[in-house]
Amino acid sequence: HNIPCQTSEFSDGHIAFPAYNSTSKQCLFQLDPLLCSCVRSDQALNHLCPCRNYIKDQVALCKACI
């Protein structure tokens, strides 16, 4: 996606990931795909929203999945 990552970090506990830290040029990834959503954010990070439909109170379901 043309993001200039110099380092990467993977986490299964930080729900604002995936994200990009432009200060450190670090890409931050979520290990648990069920925790990827657009609901959470962190002001220190550029949140990268996953490509899916958002359904209120759901984090992983797309409209075609139900």
PDBQT receptor file of N, H, CA, C and O in Angstrom, charges set to zero:
ATOM      1  N   HIS A   1       0.812  -1.204   0.000  1.00  0.00    +0.000 N 
ATOM      2  CA  HIS A   1       0.000   0.000   0.000  1.00  0.00    +0.000 C 
ATOM      3  C   HIS A   1       0.854   1.266   0.000  1.00  0.00    +0.000 C 
ATOM      4  O   HIS A   1       0.368   2.346   0.337  1.00  0.00    +0.000 OA
ATOM      5  N   ASN A   2       2.103   1.137  -0.371  1.00  0.00    +0.000 N 
ATOM      6  H   ASN A   2       2.498   0.260  -0.645  1.00  0.00    +0.000 HD
ATOM      7  CA  ASN A   2       3.023   2.277  -0.443  1.00  0.00    +0.000 C 
ATOM      8  C   ASN A   2       3.201   2.994   0.884  1.00  0.00    +0.000 C 
ATOM      9  O   ASN A   2       3.322   4.219   0.920  1.00  0.00    +0.000 OA
ATOM     10  N   ILE A   3       3.216   2.242   1.965  1.00  0.00    +0.000 N 
ATOM     11  H   ILE A   3       3.118   1.248   1.935  1.00  0.00    +0.000 HD
ATOM     12  CA  ILE A   3       3.483   2.793   3.294  1.00  0.00    +0.000 C 
ATOM     13  C   ILE A   3       4.941   2.494   3.616  1.00  0.00    +0.000 C 
ATOM     14  O   ILE A   3       5.352   1.335   3.563  1.00  0.00    +0.000 OA
ATOM     15  N   PRO A   4       5.736   3.515   3.949  1.00  0.00    +0.000 N 
ATOM     16  CA  PRO A   4       7.185   3.324   4.153  1.00  0.00    +0.000 C 
ATOM     17  C   PRO A   4       7.535   2.732   5.526  1.00  0.00    +0.000 C 
ATOM     18  O   PRO A   4       8.094   3.423   6.377  1.00  0.00    +0.000 OA
ATOM     19  N   CYS A   5       7.208   1.463   5.735  1.00  0.00    +0.000 N 
ATOM     20  H   CYS A   5       6.754   0.901   5.043  1.00  0.00    +0.000 HD
ATOM     21  CA  CYS A   5       7.487   0.812   7.029  1.00  0.00    +0.000 C 
ATOM     22  C   CYS A   5       8.979   0.538   7.176  1.00  0.00    +0.000 C 
ATOM     23  O   CYS A   5       9.596  -0.061   6.295  1.00  0.00    +0.000 OA
ATOM     24  N   GLN A   6       9.553   0.974   8.283  1.00  0.00    +0.000 N 
ATOM     25  H   GLN A   6       9.052   1.461   8.999  1.00  0.00    +0.000 HD
ATOM     26  CA  GLN A   6      10.941   0.631   8.580  1.00  0.00    +0.000 C 
ATOM     27  C   GLN A   6      10.998  -0.544   9.544  1.00  0.00    +0.000 C 
ATOM     28  O   GLN A   6      11.940  -1.336   9.508  1.00  0.00    +0.000 OA
ATOM     29  N   THR A   7       9.984  -0.658  10.411  1.00  0.00    +0.000 N 
ATOM     30  H   THR A   7       9.220  -0.014  10.439  1.00  0.00    +0.000 HD
ATOM     31  CA  THR A   7       9.871  -1.799  11.317  1.00  0.00    +0.000 C 
ATOM     32  C   THR A   7       8.404  -2.198  11.395  1.00  0.00    +0.000 C 
ATOM     33  O   THR A   7       7.521  -1.448  10.978  1.00  0.00    +0.000 OA
ATOM     34  N   SER A   8       8.156  -3.382  11.931  1.00  0.00    +0.000 N 
ATOM     35  H   SER A   8       8.873  -3.991  12.270  1.00  0.00    +0.000 HD
ATOM     36  CA  SER A   8       6.796  -3.882  12.088  1.00  0.00    +0.000 C 
ATOM     37  C   SER A   8       6.618  -4.458  13.488  1.00  0.00    +0.000 C 
ATOM     38  O   SER A   8       7.568  -4.932  14.110  1.00  0.00    +0.000 OA
ATOM     39  N   GLU A   9       5.386  -4.404  13.961  1.00  0.00    +0.000 N 
ATOM     40  H   GLU A   9       4.615  -4.019  13.455  1.00  0.00    +0.000 HD
ATOM     41  CA  GLU A   9       5.038  -5.009  15.254  1.00  0.00    +0.000 C 
ATOM     42  C   GLU A   9       3.713  -5.732  15.075  1.00  0.00    +0.000 C 
ATOM     43  O   GLU A   9       2.803  -5.229  14.416  1.00  0.00    +0.000 OA
ATOM     44  N   PHE A  10       3.612  -6.917  15.670  1.00  0.00    +0.000 N 
ATOM     45  H   PHE A  10       4.351  -7.325  16.206  1.00  0.00    +0.000 HD
ATOM     46  CA  PHE A  10       2.384  -7.698  15.624  1.00  0.00    +0.000 C 
ATOM     47  C   PHE A  10       1.873  -7.853  17.045  1.00  0.00    +0.000 C 
ATOM     48  O   PHE A  10       2.648  -8.104  17.968  1.00  0.00    +0.000 OA
ATOM     49  N   SER A  11       0.554  -7.701  17.218  1.00  0.00    +0.000 N 
ATOM     50  H   SER A  11      -0.075  -7.496  16.468  1.00  0.00    +0.000 HD
ATOM     51  CA  SER A  11      -0.036  -7.780  18.545  1.00  0.00    +0.000 C 
ATOM     52  C   SER A  11      -1.396  -8.448  18.470  1.00  0.00    +0.000 C 
ATOM     53  O   SER A  11      -2.101  -8.314  17.469  1.00  0.00    +0.000 OA
ATOM     54  N   ASP A  12      -1.766  -9.159  19.507  1.00  0.00    +0.000 N 
ATOM     55  H   ASP A  12      -1.194  -9.268  20.319  1.00  0.00    +0.000 HD
ATOM     56  CA  ASP A  12      -3.124  -9.703  19.571  1.00  0.00    +0.000 C 
ATOM     57  C   ASP A  12      -3.929  -9.027  20.674  1.00  0.00    +0.000 C 
ATOM     58  O   ASP A  12      -5.022  -9.476  21.020  1.00  0.00    +0.000 OA
ATOM     59  N   GLY A  13      -3.383  -7.946  21.222  1.00  0.00    +0.000 N 
ATOM     60  H   GLY A  13      -2.495  -7.581  20.940  1.00  0.00    +0.000 HD
ATOM     61  CA  GLY A  13      -4.085  -7.277  22.312  1.00  0.00    +0.000 C 
ATOM     62  C   GLY A  13      -4.408  -5.817  22.060  1.00  0.00    +0.000 C 
ATOM     63  O   GLY A  13      -5.163  -5.221  22.828  1.00  0.00    +0.000 OA
ATOM     64  N   HIS A  14      -3.868  -5.224  21.017  1.00  0.00    +0.000 N 
ATOM     65  H   HIS A  14      -3.254  -5.708  20.393  1.00  0.00    +0.000 HD
ATOM     66  CA  HIS A  14      -4.078  -3.799  20.770  1.00  0.00    +0.000 C 
ATOM     67  C   HIS A  14      -5.143  -3.661  19.682  1.00  0.00    +0.000 C 
ATOM     68  O   HIS A  14      -4.873  -3.948  18.516  1.00  0.00    +0.000 OA
ATOM     69  N   ILE A  15      -6.348  -3.226  20.051  1.00  0.00    +0.000 N 
ATOM     70  H   ILE A  15      -6.567  -2.994  20.999  1.00  0.00    +0.000 HD
ATOM     71  CA  ILE A  15      -7.447  -3.238  19.092  1.00  0.00    +0.000 C 
ATOM     72  C   ILE A  15      -7.478  -2.027  18.166  1.00  0.00    +0.000 C 
ATOM     73  O   ILE A  15      -8.385  -1.915  17.341  1.00  0.00    +0.000 OA
ATOM     74  N   ALA A  16      -6.518  -1.123  18.280  1.00  0.00    +0.000 N 
ATOM     75  H   ALA A  16      -5.781  -1.213  18.950  1.00  0.00    +0.000 HD
ATOM     76  CA  ALA A  16      -6.406  -0.028  17.310  1.00  0.00    +0.000 C 
ATOM     77  C   ALA A  16      -5.539  -0.430  16.128  1.00  0.00    +0.000 C 
ATOM     78  O   ALA A  16      -5.378   0.349  15.189  1.00  0.00    +0.000 OA
ATOM     79  N   PHE A  17      -4.981  -1.629  16.159  1.00  0.00    +0.000 N 
ATOM     80  H   PHE A  17      -5.112  -2.262  16.922  1.00  0.00    +0.000 HD
ATOM     81  CA  PHE A  17      -4.186  -2.125  15.036  1.00  0.00    +0.000 C 
ATOM     82  C   PHE A  17      -5.120  -2.770  14.026  1.00  0.00    +0.000 C 
ATOM     83  O   PHE A  17      -6.106  -3.369  14.454  1.00  0.00    +0.000 OA
ATOM     84  N   PRO A  18      -4.894  -2.698  12.749  1.00  0.00    +0.000 N 
ATOM     85  CA  PRO A  18      -3.687  -2.254  12.081  1.00  0.00    +0.000 C 
ATOM     86  C   PRO A  18      -3.584  -0.732  12.051  1.00  0.00    +0.000 C 
ATOM     87  O   PRO A  18      -4.582  -0.018  11.950  1.00  0.00    +0.000 OA
ATOM     88  N   ALA A  19      -2.348  -0.267  12.142  1.00  0.00    +0.000 N 
ATOM     89  H   ALA A  19      -1.537  -0.848  12.224  1.00  0.00    +0.000 HD
ATOM     90  CA  ALA A  19      -2.102   1.175  12.167  1.00  0.00    +0.000 C 
ATOM     91  C   ALA A  19      -0.683   1.451  11.692  1.00  0.00    +0.000 C 
ATOM     92  O   ALA A  19       0.123   0.542  11.493  1.00  0.00    +0.000 OA
ATOM     93  N   TYR A  20      -0.410   2.732  11.520  1.00  0.00    +0.000 N 
ATOM     94  H   TYR A  20      -1.064   3.471  11.682  1.00  0.00    +0.000 HD
ATOM     95  CA  TYR A  20       0.913   3.174  11.094  1.00  0.00    +0.000 C 
ATOM     96  C   TYR A  20       1.340   4.329  11.979  1.00  0.00    +0.000 C 
ATOM     97  O   TYR A  20       0.586   5.282  12.174  1.00  0.00    +0.000 OA
ATOM     98  N   ASN A  21       2.558   4.243  12.518  1.00  0.00    +0.000 N 
ATOM     99  H   ASN A  21       3.171   3.468  12.360  1.00  0.00    +0.000 HD
ATOM    100  CA  ASN A  21       3.127   5.321  13.322  1.00  0.00    +0.000 C 
ATOM    101  C   ASN A  21       4.057   6.110  12.414  1.00  0.00    +0.000 C 
ATOM    102  O   ASN A  21       5.154   5.652  12.094  1.00  0.00    +0.000 OA
ATOM    103  N   SER A  22       3.617   7.302  11.996  1.00  0.00    +0.000 N 
ATOM    104  H   SER A  22       2.726   7.674  12.256  1.00  0.00    +0.000 HD
ATOM    105  CA  SER A  22       4.407   8.085  11.042  1.00  0.00    +0.000 C 
ATOM    106  C   SER A  22       5.671   8.671  11.658  1.00  0.00    +0.000 C 
ATOM    107  O   SER A  22       6.615   8.993  10.935  1.00  0.00    +0.000 OA
ATOM    108  N   THR A  23       5.707   8.814  12.982  1.00  0.00    +0.000 N 
ATOM    109  H   THR A  23       4.941   8.553  13.570  1.00  0.00    +0.000 HD
ATOM    110  CA  THR A  23       6.902   9.329  13.645  1.00  0.00    +0.000 C 
ATOM    111  C   THR A  23       8.044   8.313  13.581  1.00  0.00    +0.000 C 
ATOM    112  O   THR A  23       9.171   8.655  13.224  1.00  0.00    +0.000 OA
ATOM    113  N   SER A  24       7.740   7.066  13.930  1.00  0.00    +0.000 N 
ATOM    114  H   SER A  24       6.824   6.789  14.220  1.00  0.00    +0.000 HD
ATOM    115  CA  SER A  24       8.761   6.016  13.922  1.00  0.00    +0.000 C 
ATOM    116  C   SER A  24       8.773   5.207  12.627  1.00  0.00    +0.000 C 
ATOM    117  O   SER A  24       9.633   4.347  12.441  1.00  0.00    +0.000 OA
ATOM    118  N   LYS A  25       7.826   5.479  11.734  1.00  0.00    +0.000 N 
ATOM    119  H   LYS A  25       7.127   6.178  11.885  1.00  0.00    +0.000 HD
ATOM    120  CA  LYS A  25       7.661   4.736  10.476  1.00  0.00    +0.000 C 
ATOM    121  C   LYS A  25       7.512   3.241  10.738  1.00  0.00    +0.000 C 
ATOM    122  O   LYS A  25       8.117   2.408  10.062  1.00  0.00    +0.000 OA
ATOM    123  N   GLN A  26       6.690   2.924  11.738  1.00  0.00    +0.000 N 
ATOM    124  H   GLN A  26       6.198   3.601  12.286  1.00  0.00    +0.000 HD
ATOM    125  CA  GLN A  26       6.457   1.548  12.150  1.00  0.00    +0.000 C 
ATOM    126  C   GLN A  26       5.050   1.122  11.746  1.00  0.00    +0.000 C 
ATOM    127  O   GLN A  26       4.079   1.832  12.007  1.00  0.00    +0.000 OA
ATOM    128  N   CYS A  27       4.946  -0.043  11.106  1.00  0.00    +0.000 N 
ATOM    129  H   CYS A  27       5.735  -0.620  10.893  1.00  0.00    +0.000 HD
ATOM    130  CA  CYS A  27       3.655  -0.631  10.774  1.00  0.00    +0.000 C 
ATOM    131  C   CYS A  27       3.247  -1.568  11.902  1.00  0.00    +0.000 C 
ATOM    132  O   CYS A  27       4.048  -2.369  12.382  1.00  0.00    +0.000 OA
ATOM    133  N   LEU A  28       2.010  -1.456  12.309  1.00  0.00    +0.000 N 
ATOM    134  H   LEU A  28       1.360  -0.805  11.919  1.00  0.00    +0.000 HD
ATOM    135  CA  LEU A  28       1.505  -2.205  13.449  1.00  0.00    +0.000 C 
ATOM    136  C   LEU A  28       0.342  -3.077  12.985  1.00  0.00    +0.000 C 
ATOM    137  O   LEU A  28      -0.637  -2.577  12.431  1.00  0.00    +0.000 OA
ATOM    138  N   PHE A  29       0.457  -4.375  13.215  1.00  0.00    +0.000 N 
ATOM    139  H   PHE A  29       1.252  -4.782  13.665  1.00  0.00    +0.000 HD
ATOM    140  CA  PHE A  29      -0.517  -5.323  12.692  1.00  0.00    +0.000 C 
ATOM    141  C   PHE A  29      -1.220  -6.066  13.824  1.00  0.00    +0.000 C 
ATOM    142  O   PHE A  29      -0.663  -6.258  14.905  1.00  0.00    +0.000 OA
ATOM    143  N   GLN A  30      -2.453  -6.478  13.548  1.00  0.00    +0.000 N 
ATOM    144  H   GLN A  30      -2.905  -6.322  12.670  1.00  0.00    +0.000 HD
ATOM    145  CA  GLN A  30      -3.261  -7.244  14.485  1.00  0.00    +0.000 C 
ATOM    146  C   GLN A  30      -3.136  -8.722  14.135  1.00  0.00    +0.000 C 
ATOM    147  O   GLN A  30      -3.370  -9.112  12.990  1.00  0.00    +0.000 OA
ATOM    148  N   LEU A  31      -2.770  -9.546  15.114  1.00  0.00    +0.000 N 
ATOM    149  H   LEU A  31      -2.580  -9.230  16.044  1.00  0.00    +0.000 HD
ATOM    150  CA  LEU A  31      -2.659 -10.988  14.887  1.00  0.00    +0.000 C 
ATOM    151  C   LEU A  31      -4.026 -11.664  14.811  1.00  0.00    +0.000 C 
ATOM    152  O   LEU A  31      -4.200 -12.636  14.075  1.00  0.00    +0.000 OA
ATOM    153  N   ASP A  32      -4.991 -11.155  15.567  1.00  0.00    +0.000 N 
ATOM    154  H   ASP A  32      -4.850 -10.366  16.165  1.00  0.00    +0.000 HD
ATOM    155  CA  ASP A  32      -6.323 -11.753  15.605  1.00  0.00    +0.000 C 
ATOM    156  C   ASP A  32      -7.239 -10.992  14.651  1.00  0.00    +0.000 C 
ATOM    157  O   ASP A  32      -7.631  -9.865  14.956  1.00  0.00    +0.000 OA
ATOM    158  N   PRO A  33      -7.594 -11.579  13.495  1.00  0.00    +0.000 N 
ATOM    159  CA  PRO A  33      -8.407 -10.856  12.514  1.00  0.00    +0.000 C 
ATOM    160  C   PRO A  33      -9.786 -10.464  13.039  1.00  0.00    +0.000 C 
ATOM    161  O   PRO A  33     -10.405  -9.543  12.508  1.00  0.00    +0.000 OA
ATOM    162  N   LEU A  34     -10.277 -11.150  14.075  1.00  0.00    +0.000 N 
ATOM    163  H   LEU A  34      -9.774 -11.898  14.507  1.00  0.00    +0.000 HD
ATOM    164  CA  LEU A  34     -11.580 -10.792  14.640  1.00  0.00    +0.000 C 
ATOM    165  C   LEU A  34     -11.536  -9.484  15.411  1.00  0.00    +0.000 C 
ATOM    166  O   LEU A  34     -12.582  -8.889  15.672  1.00  0.00    +0.000 OA
ATOM    167  N   LEU A  35     -10.336  -9.019  15.784  1.00  0.00    +0.000 N 
ATOM    168  H   LEU A  35      -9.486  -9.501  15.572  1.00  0.00    +0.000 HD
ATOM    169  CA  LEU A  35     -10.213  -7.761  16.521  1.00  0.00    +0.000 C 
ATOM    170  C   LEU A  35      -9.990  -6.562  15.613  1.00  0.00    +0.000 C 
ATOM    171  O   LEU A  35      -9.958  -5.429  16.094  1.00  0.00    +0.000 OA
ATOM    172  N   CYS A  36      -9.836  -6.780  14.314  1.00  0.00    +0.000 N 
ATOM    173  H   CYS A  36      -9.863  -7.700  13.923  1.00  0.00    +0.000 HD
ATOM    174  CA  CYS A  36      -9.661  -5.667  13.378  1.00  0.00    +0.000 C 
ATOM    175  C   CYS A  36     -10.996  -4.986  13.145  1.00  0.00    +0.000 C 
ATOM    176  O   CYS A  36     -11.950  -5.622  12.697  1.00  0.00    +0.000 OA
ATOM    177  N   SER A  37     -11.071  -3.722  13.440  1.00  0.00    +0.000 N 
ATOM    178  H   SER A  37     -10.297  -3.205  13.805  1.00  0.00    +0.000 HD
ATOM    179  CA  SER A  37     -12.289  -2.966  13.179  1.00  0.00    +0.000 C 
ATOM    180  C   SER A  37     -11.954  -1.495  13.068  1.00  0.00    +0.000 C 
ATOM    181  O   SER A  37     -10.819  -1.079  13.303  1.00  0.00    +0.000 OA
ATOM    182  N   CYS A  38     -12.953  -0.718  12.708  1.00  0.00    +0.000 N 
ATOM    183  H   CYS A  38     -13.875  -1.055  12.517  1.00  0.00    +0.000 HD
ATOM    184  CA  CYS A  38     -12.768   0.730  12.576  1.00  0.00    +0.000 C 
ATOM    185  C   CYS A  38     -13.267   1.466  13.812  1.00  0.00    +0.000 C 
ATOM    186  O   CYS A  38     -13.277   2.696  13.836  1.00  0.00    +0.000 OA
ATOM    187  N   VAL A  39     -13.678   0.738  14.827  1.00  0.00    +0.000 N 
ATOM    188  H   VAL A  39     -13.671  -0.262  14.808  1.00  0.00    +0.000 HD
ATOM    189  CA  VAL A  39     -14.294   1.342  16.009  1.00  0.00    +0.000 C 
ATOM    190  C   VAL A  39     -13.263   2.032  16.883  1.00  0.00    +0.000 C 
ATOM    191  O   VAL A  39     -13.527   3.130  17.373  1.00  0.00    +0.000 OA
ATOM    192  N   ARG A  40     -12.110   1.439  17.095  1.00  0.00    +0.000 N 
ATOM    193  H   ARG A  40     -11.895   0.547  16.697  1.00  0.00    +0.000 HD
ATOM    194  CA  ARG A  40     -11.086   1.994  17.989  1.00  0.00    +0.000 C 
ATOM    195  C   ARG A  40     -10.048   2.783  17.223  1.00  0.00    +0.000 C 
ATOM    196  O   ARG A  40      -9.809   2.535  16.041  1.00  0.00    +0.000 OA
ATOM    197  N   SER A  41      -9.436   3.732  17.899  1.00  0.00    +0.000 N 
ATOM    198  H   SER A  41      -9.630   3.933  18.859  1.00  0.00    +0.000 HD
ATOM    199  CA  SER A  41      -8.353   4.495  17.297  1.00  0.00    +0.000 C 
ATOM    200  C   SER A  41      -7.393   4.940  18.388  1.00  0.00    +0.000 C 
ATOM    201  O   SER A  41      -7.672   4.789  19.578  1.00  0.00    +0.000 OA
ATOM    202  N   ASP A  42      -6.283   5.477  17.978  1.00  0.00    +0.000 N 
ATOM    203  H   ASP A  42      -6.056   5.599  17.012  1.00  0.00    +0.000 HD
ATOM    204  CA  ASP A  42      -5.265   5.984  18.882  1.00  0.00    +0.000 C 
ATOM    205  C   ASP A  42      -4.724   7.257  18.242  1.00  0.00    +0.000 C 
ATOM    206  O   ASP A  42      -4.286   7.221  17.092  1.00  0.00    +0.000 OA
ATOM    207  N   GLN A  43      -4.743   8.365  18.945  1.00  0.00    +0.000 N 
ATOM    208  H   GLN A  43      -5.099   8.395  19.879  1.00  0.00    +0.000 HD
ATOM    209  CA  GLN A  43      -4.346   9.641  18.361  1.00  0.00    +0.000 C 
ATOM    210  C   GLN A  43      -2.890   9.663  17.915  1.00  0.00    +0.000 C 
ATOM    211  O   GLN A  43      -2.524  10.477  17.067  1.00  0.00    +0.000 OA
ATOM    212  N   ALA A  44      -2.055   8.794  18.459  1.00  0.00    +0.000 N 
ATOM    213  H   ALA A  44      -2.351   8.133  19.148  1.00  0.00    +0.000 HD
ATOM    214  CA  ALA A  44      -0.647   8.751  18.080  1.00  0.00    +0.000 C 
ATOM    215  C   ALA A  44      -0.420   7.944  16.803  1.00  0.00    +0.000 C 
ATOM    216  O   ALA A  44       0.689   7.925  16.269  1.00  0.00    +0.000 OA
ATOM    217  N   LEU A  45      -1.469   7.277  16.310  1.00  0.00    +0.000 N 
ATOM    218  H   LEU A  45      -2.370   7.292  16.744  1.00  0.00    +0.000 HD
ATOM    219  CA  LEU A  45      -1.330   6.380  15.169  1.00  0.00    +0.000 C 
ATOM    220  C   LEU A  45      -2.273   6.769  14.042  1.00  0.00    +0.000 C 
ATOM    221  O   LEU A  45      -3.319   7.376  14.270  1.00  0.00    +0.000 OA
ATOM    222  N   ASN A  46      -1.891   6.414  12.833  1.00  0.00    +0.000 N 
ATOM    223  H   ASN A  46      -1.041   5.921  12.648  1.00  0.00    +0.000 HD
ATOM    224  CA  ASN A  46      -2.791   6.500  11.685  1.00  0.00    +0.000 C 
ATOM    225  C   ASN A  46      -3.457   5.143  11.560  1.00  0.00    +0.000 C 
ATOM    226  O   ASN A  46      -2.835   4.180  11.111  1.00  0.00    +0.000 OA
ATOM    227  N   HIS A  47      -4.705   5.065  11.950  1.00  0.00    +0.000 N 
ATOM    228  H   HIS A  47      -5.210   5.847  12.315  1.00  0.00    +0.000 HD
ATOM    229  CA  HIS A  47      -5.431   3.792  11.953  1.00  0.00    +0.000 C 
ATOM    230  C   HIS A  47      -5.726   3.367  10.524  1.00  0.00    +0.000 C 
ATOM    231  O   HIS A  47      -6.222   4.165   9.729  1.00  0.00    +0.000 OA
ATOM    232  N   LEU A  48      -5.426   2.125  10.196  1.00  0.00    +0.000 N 
ATOM    233  H   LEU A  48      -5.022   1.477  10.842  1.00  0.00    +0.000 HD
ATOM    234  CA  LEU A  48      -5.712   1.563   8.883  1.00  0.00    +0.000 C 
ATOM    235  C   LEU A  48      -6.944   0.683   9.013  1.00  0.00    +0.000 C 
ATOM    236  O   LEU A  48      -6.891  -0.394   9.607  1.00  0.00    +0.000 OA
ATOM    237  N   CYS A  49      -8.024   1.139   8.465  1.00  0.00    +0.000 N 
ATOM    238  H   CYS A  49      -8.067   2.014   7.982  1.00  0.00    +0.000 HD
ATOM    239  CA  CYS A  49      -9.289   0.451   8.603  1.00  0.00    +0.000 C 
ATOM    240  C   CYS A  49      -9.361  -0.733   7.644  1.00  0.00    +0.000 C 
ATOM    241  O   CYS A  49      -9.067  -0.576   6.459  1.00  0.00    +0.000 OA
ATOM    242  N   PRO A  50      -9.747  -1.916   8.130  1.00  0.00    +0.000 N 
ATOM    243  CA  PRO A  50      -9.865  -3.066   7.230  1.00  0.00    +0.000 C 
ATOM    244  C   PRO A  50     -11.015  -2.862   6.241  1.00  0.00    +0.000 C 
ATOM    245  O   PRO A  50     -11.967  -2.135   6.523  1.00  0.00    +0.000 OA
ATOM    246  N   CYS A  51     -10.913  -3.501   5.102  1.00  0.00    +0.000 N 
ATOM    247  H   CYS A  51     -10.139  -4.092   4.873  1.00  0.00    +0.000 HD
ATOM    248  CA  CYS A  51     -11.942  -3.381   4.072  1.00  0.00    +0.000 C 
ATOM    249  C   CYS A  51     -13.076  -4.350   4.370  1.00  0.00    +0.000 C 
ATOM    250  O   CYS A  51     -13.005  -5.527   4.016  1.00  0.00    +0.000 OA
ATOM    251  N   ARG A  52     -14.104  -3.860   5.009  1.00  0.00    +0.000 N 
ATOM    252  H   ARG A  52     -14.161  -2.904   5.296  1.00  0.00    +0.000 HD
ATOM    253  CA  ARG A  52     -15.297  -4.665   5.291  1.00  0.00    +0.000 C 
ATOM    254  C   ARG A  52     -16.444  -3.732   5.633  1.00  0.00    +0.000 C 
ATOM    255  O   ARG A  52     -16.239  -2.556   5.936  1.00  0.00    +0.000 OA
ATOM    256  N   ASN A  53     -17.616  -4.256   5.583  1.00  0.00    +0.000 N 
ATOM    257  H   ASN A  53     -17.783  -5.210   5.337  1.00  0.00    +0.000 HD
ATOM    258  CA  ASN A  53     -18.804  -3.496   5.973  1.00  0.00    +0.000 C 
ATOM    259  C   ASN A  53     -18.884  -3.431   7.486  1.00  0.00    +0.000 C 
ATOM    260  O   ASN A  53     -18.534  -4.391   8.172  1.00  0.00    +0.000 OA
ATOM    261  N   TYR A  54     -19.337  -2.315   8.001  1.00  0.00    +0.000 N 
ATOM    262  H   TYR A  54     -19.621  -1.535   7.443  1.00  0.00    +0.000 HD
ATOM    263  CA  TYR A  54     -19.499  -2.180   9.445  1.00  0.00    +0.000 C 
ATOM    264  C   TYR A  54     -20.961  -2.418   9.811  1.00  0.00    +0.000 C 
ATOM    265  O   TYR A  54     -21.858  -1.787   9.251  1.00  0.00    +0.000 OA
ATOM    266  N   ILE A  55     -21.189  -3.306  10.727  1.00  0.00    +0.000 N 
ATOM    267  H   ILE A  55     -20.461  -3.819  11.181  1.00  0.00    +0.000 HD
ATOM    268  CA  ILE A  55     -22.521  -3.557  11.264  1.00  0.00    +0.000 C 
ATOM    269  C   ILE A  55     -22.444  -3.246  12.750  1.00  0.00    +0.000 C 
ATOM    270  O   ILE A  55     -21.587  -3.779  13.454  1.00  0.00    +0.000 OA
ATOM    271  N   LYS A  56     -23.334  -2.386  13.229  1.00  0.00    +0.000 N 
ATOM    272  H   LYS A  56     -24.031  -1.953  12.657  1.00  0.00    +0.000 HD
ATOM    273  CA  LYS A  56     -23.310  -1.967  14.631  1.00  0.00    +0.000 C 
ATOM    274  C   LYS A  56     -23.215  -3.173  15.563  1.00  0.00    +0.000 C 
ATOM    275  O   LYS A  56     -23.936  -4.158  15.401  1.00  0.00    +0.000 OA
ATOM    276  N   ASP A  57     -22.314  -3.081  16.542  1.00  0.00    +0.000 N 
ATOM    277  H   ASP A  57     -21.728  -2.281  16.674  1.00  0.00    +0.000 HD
ATOM    278  CA  ASP A  57     -22.072  -4.111  17.560  1.00  0.00    +0.000 C 
ATOM    279  C   ASP A  57     -21.386  -5.363  17.018  1.00  0.00    +0.000 C 
ATOM    280  O   ASP A  57     -21.285  -6.357  17.736  1.00  0.00    +0.000 OA
ATOM    281  N   GLN A  58     -20.914  -5.343  15.779  1.00  0.00    +0.000 N 
ATOM    282  H   GLN A  58     -20.996  -4.535  15.195  1.00  0.00    +0.000 HD
ATOM    283  CA  GLN A  58     -20.171  -6.466  15.219  1.00  0.00    +0.000 C 
ATOM    284  C   GLN A  58     -18.784  -5.975  14.844  1.00  0.00    +0.000 C 
ATOM    285  O   GLN A  58     -18.614  -4.809  14.488  1.00  0.00    +0.000 OA
ATOM    286  N   VAL A  59     -17.798  -6.846  14.920  1.00  0.00    +0.000 N 
ATOM    287  H   VAL A  59     -17.936  -7.793  15.210  1.00  0.00    +0.000 HD
ATOM    288  CA  VAL A  59     -16.438  -6.441  14.564  1.00  0.00    +0.000 C 
ATOM    289  C   VAL A  59     -15.896  -7.194  13.355  1.00  0.00    +0.000 C 
ATOM    290  O   VAL A  59     -14.941  -6.727  12.735  1.00  0.00    +0.000 OA
ATOM    291  N   ALA A  60     -16.460  -8.327  13.002  1.00  0.00    +0.000 N 
ATOM    292  H   ALA A  60     -17.236  -8.707  13.506  1.00  0.00    +0.000 HD
ATOM    293  CA  ALA A  60     -15.855  -9.131  11.953  1.00  0.00    +0.000 C 
ATOM    294  C   ALA A  60     -16.797  -9.541  10.846  1.00  0.00    +0.000 C 
ATOM    295  O   ALA A  60     -16.340 -10.078   9.837  1.00  0.00    +0.000 OA
ATOM    296  N   LEU A  61     -18.080  -9.317  10.983  1.00  0.00    +0.000 N 
ATOM    297  H   LEU A  61     -18.452  -8.881  11.803  1.00  0.00    +0.000 HD
ATOM    298  CA  LEU A  61     -19.023  -9.789   9.982  1.00  0.00    +0.000 C 
ATOM    299  C   LEU A  61     -19.238  -8.776   8.875  1.00  0.00    +0.000 C 
ATOM    300  O   LEU A  61     -19.354  -7.578   9.134  1.00  0.00    +0.000 OA
ATOM    301  N   CYS A  62     -19.290  -9.252   7.652  1.00  0.00    +0.000 N 
ATOM    302  H   CYS A  62     -19.196 -10.225   7.441  1.00  0.00    +0.000 HD
ATOM    303  CA  CYS A  62     -19.651  -8.389   6.532  1.00  0.00    +0.000 C 
ATOM    304  C   CYS A  62     -21.093  -8.714   6.151  1.00  0.00    +0.000 C 
ATOM    305  O   CYS A  62     -21.616  -9.753   6.553  1.00  0.00    +0.000 OA
ATOM    306  N   LYS A  63     -21.735  -7.846   5.389  1.00  0.00    +0.000 N 
ATOM    307  H   LYS A  63     -21.309  -7.002   5.063  1.00  0.00    +0.000 HD
ATOM    308  CA  LYS A  63     -23.137  -8.052   5.030  1.00  0.00    +0.000 C 
ATOM    309  C   LYS A  63     -23.345  -9.347   4.266  1.00  0.00    +0.000 C 
ATOM    310  O   LYS A  63     -24.376 -10.000   4.427  1.00  0.00    +0.000 OA
ATOM    311  N   ALA A  64     -22.376  -9.729   3.433  1.00  0.00    +0.000 N 
ATOM    312  H   ALA A  64     -21.539  -9.198   3.302  1.00  0.00    +0.000 HD
ATOM    313  CA  ALA A  64     -22.496 -10.963   2.667  1.00  0.00    +0.000 C 
ATOM    314  C   ALA A  64     -22.299 -12.204   3.541  1.00  0.00    +0.000 C 
ATOM    315  O   ALA A  64     -22.590 -13.319   3.107  1.00  0.00    +0.000 OA
ATOM    316  N   CYS A  65     -21.806 -12.017   4.769  1.00  0.00    +0.000 N 
ATOM    317  H   CYS A  65     -21.569 -11.111   5.121  1.00  0.00    +0.000 HD
ATOM    318  CA  CYS A  65     -21.527 -13.152   5.654  1.00  0.00    +0.000 C 
ATOM    319  C   CYS A  65     -22.741 -13.584   6.461  1.00  0.00    +0.000 C 
ATOM    320  O   CYS A  65     -22.721 -14.649   7.079  1.00  0.00    +0.000 OA
ATOM    321  N   ILE A  66     -23.793 -12.781   6.467  1.00  0.00    +0.000 N 
ATOM    322  H   ILE A  66     -23.809 -11.917   5.965  1.00  0.00    +0.000 HD
ATOM    323  CA  ILE A  66     -24.960 -13.135   7.291  1.00  0.00    +0.000 C 
ATOM    324  C   ILE A  66     -26.171 -13.438   6.434  1.00  0.00    +0.000 C 
ATOM    325  O   ILE A  66     -27.238 -13.752   6.963  1.00  0.00    +0.000 OA
TER     326      ILE A  66
